[in-house]
């Protein structure tokens, strides 16, 4: 008798509800640093700081977000994501209030690094991204891509909004308005209280297929370590244009609004690319997806070093967004595919910590090279070199993976 029943799957309608809510939280609640980005020159001028000082706030926010992400990932592995997400929203709101009322550099850094980063945004990305991998098995890449797209939507929505609002009422009041808005979104975390079917029972190492545990012929710790080094390189390259593009455009003689439009267009294209790369990764795997996206990003950053015309900047910004959109989600997909599902939140948190270190270092590099040279050309080229380091590591992992796939089975 032929069994025509469908194979068992984790996926359910409620899983897509979790995707939508997670996407919304990331898009709406983890965007406070965009106020700093669009107001970089204004804040620097008001306090008399060099740009490397002001961009350091963005850097320390991402550093705090990365460190906190390990704990939040570990915590969410044990209690679920609802409470960590709610706490993240509350502390991000507090951070915006402190930033908007700050009178000195230390207070400004505390608001970004500790409140918005370590205790706030750390709970609004890693736990949500890791959690969604437990709700899906067949369309995991697409689901992760949709949730991660929240970052691109955030930039597309908030950069133009924050640009207009800061022009009208100033960067301080904009921080306060955004903090009040965040508090209104707290009830959305109640939808995340249900635990995913993928962790409804304890998964032990003995229940995980050997192919998943040892697919590359290396230990889990070594794989996490290599991915951690690799993500530093691609995130240095990614953050230099992301943080400094508005300032770079205005330094070339164009308006601040045009600079914000270039960044918003970049992030809009990253929305499409994250969905596309998620769909692609379900077919070719996360490792190959990461290598292709990283290569295209390196080329885009190199083009930024050459562009002088606003039309070129618009086009390169679009290409940059299409290239980098699938990079960070690919790391989560790779780990969920190649490693045991236990403690996936903590492992994602570890790797993304190094990603935030790369983002922070890239932001600082951009400010330093501008302060030294009066332009961003050399900063973009340093980003390309960092990206090449990423390509070497990810290329090596791809070779190991395909060798293991085609290795003859022992007799």
Secondary structure, DSSP 8 states (H G I E B T S, - for coil): ---------S--HHHHHHHHHHHHHHHHHS-THHHHHHTHHHHHHHHT--HHHHHHHHHHHHHHHHHHHHHHHHHHHHH-SHHHHHHHHHHHHHHHHHHHH--SHHHHHHIIIIIIIITTGGGTTHHHHHHHHTT-SSSHHHHHHHHHHHHHHHHHHHHHHHHHHHHHH-HHHHHHHHHHHHHTTGGGGGGGGS--GGGSS---GGGS-HHHHSTTSS-HHHHHHHHHHHHHHHHHHHHHHHHHHHHHHHHTT--HHHHHHHHHHHHHHHHHHHHHHHHHHHHH-HHHHHHHHHHHHHHHHHHHHH--SHHHHHHHHHHHHHHHTTHHHHHHHHHHHHS-STTHHHHHHHHHHHHHHHHHHHHHHHHHHHHHHSSSHHHHHHHHHHHHHHHHHHHHHHHHHHHHHTS----
